[in-house]
Amino acid sequence: MASGFDWVLLLLAATCFASGGIFMKLAGGVSRPLPTLAFLALFGLGAVLQSLAMRREDMGVVYLAVLGLEAALALGFSVLLFREELSVARVTAVVLILVGVALLRRT
């Protein structure tokens, strides 16, 4: 069972990856230097935080937990920042991912 600190690391890692996705979109296919550097730095920091969370937990559980949280954050960021569509299908997909992560944690 992950400690509170491990869950903070998971959430921070997912936030770094999702925030990196914002800058990846702004980088225009790595044609803009500052957004490119920002997304690379955020992805690197996210990987370090995820690695720290993996010290005491199963890799599969941590990896999927970060991916699930990242998916939820990325959907929220895409809607808020880029005015992308928030459909029932997208919300349902993210909810299913998060339910799957929760079930994985319990097994």
Secondary structure, DSSP 4 states (H G I P E B T S, - for coil): ---HHHHHHHHHHHHHHHHHHHHHHHTTTTTSHHHHHHHHHHHHHHHHHHHHHTTSS-HHHHHHHHHHHHHHHHHHHHHHHH-----HHHHHHHHHHHHHHHHHHH-
